[in-house]
Amino acid sequence: MEIQPSLSIVIPVGPGETEHLQLLQRLAEFPAIRSGTTCEIVLSGCESPQSPAVPPQEIDCTRITGPAGRAAQLNRGVAAASGRCLWLLHADSLPGPAAMDRAAAFAATLHDPDAPGVLGWFPLSFAPGGPPLAALNAFGANLRSRILKLPFGDQGWLLRRDTFESLGGFDEQFGLGEDLDFIHRARRSGIRLCRQDALIATSARRYRERGWLRTTLAHLWLTLRLWNKSGRKLRETSN
């Protein structure tokens, strides 16, 4: 009898990206991955001349492809997953052993079908190689997540499949900022946000390539604009 995994790790991979290979190597250290019984990986790529780099054969994962766009790729990945709990990870994320243990523990607590909706998120840090001031961005992201209840998608969301489906998944028509729109709807629906006591590292490549100040100001402006866009959408749909 085939055992249904309790945790599905869904990773969207954009055109030409290779960062997911390092993430997959890190996940291969996860006991639940090595056992192959309680956890699965779904790699959601996109139809492109630059197809996602193929993971090593020793890393067992489901690979699917479709039109590009992170919202659509995440939705397809969740549809292809079979676990009752989802861990949505960006391709350039690097969870450590503590984060992987927290993900397994989170999945193990979600047996009660009547339990209230919960969305877990991880504090953020930046991997080495970026500008030193990127540490301020990580501090700001974690402060924003705790005080404003606004964790972004690069913070490794954990949630039950039925919670994801009750929110209608990601809005594929929203465009850039699908994670901010999703968290806006989750908060409005009474989903409880739950900080996990472990860090997830992410790449500081954009800060290094585009400049710290320019990238920081662009992110602040984009966040404000997308929050207002999501708010308008919610008001329109509720009228």
PERA-V947341 format. One record per pair of residues at least 12 apart in sequence whose C-alpha atoms are under 7 Angstrom apart, sorted by sequence separation. I is the first residue (numbers start at 1). J is the second residue. If there is no record, write none. Layout:
# PERA-V947341
i-><I	I>
j-><J	J>
This chain:
# PERA-V947341
i-><126	170	125	124	43	47	124	42	43	44	45	46	47	123	167	41	42	43	44	45	46	47	40	41	42	43	44	45	46	47	46	85	153	152	45	152	44	44	121	7	8	9	10	11	12	13	14	15	28	124	5	6	7	8	9	10	11	12	13	14	123	5	6	7	8	9	10	11	12	15	44	122	150	3	5	16	18	21	43	121	122	5	15	16	17	18	42	121	15	16	121	15	120	121	119	120	13	42	119	120	119	118	155	117	180	177	181	12	12	12	90	89	10	89	10	23	88	23	87	88	23	30	87	88	20	23	87	19	20	86	87	119	8	19	86	118	119	120	121	122	8	85	86	117	118	119	120	121	122	125	127	130	8	85	86	117	118	119	120	121	123	124	125	126	127	130	7	84	85	118	120	122	123	124	125	126	127	131	5	6	7	8	9	10	11	84	122	123	124	125	126	127	130	131	4	5	6	7	8	9	10	11	12	13	122	126	130	4	6	7	8	9	10	11	12	11	131	75	102	75	71	99	7	71	72	98	99	6	71	99	95	96	95	94	95	71	93	94	93	94	93	92	93	92>
j-><138	182	138	138	61	65	142	61	62	63	64	65	66	142	186	61	62	63	64	65	66	67	61	62	63	64	65	66	67	68	68	107	179	179	73	180	73	74	151	38	39	40	41	42	43	44	45	46	59	155	37	38	39	40	41	42	43	44	45	46	155	38	39	40	41	42	43	44	45	48	77	155	183	37	39	50	52	55	77	155	156	40	50	51	52	53	77	156	51	52	157	52	157	158	157	158	52	81	158	159	159	159	200	163	227	226	230	70	73	74	154	154	77	156	78	91	156	92	156	157	93	100	157	158	91	94	158	91	92	158	159	191	81	92	159	191	192	193	194	195	82	159	160	191	192	193	194	195	196	199	201	204	83	160	161	192	193	194	195	196	198	199	200	201	202	205	83	160	161	194	196	198	199	200	201	202	203	207	82	83	84	85	86	87	88	161	199	200	201	202	203	204	207	208	82	83	84	85	86	87	88	89	90	91	200	204	208	83	85	86	87	88	89	90	91	91	212	169	196	170	170	198	107	171	172	198	199	107	172	200	199	200	200	200	201	178	200	201	201	202	202	202	203	203>
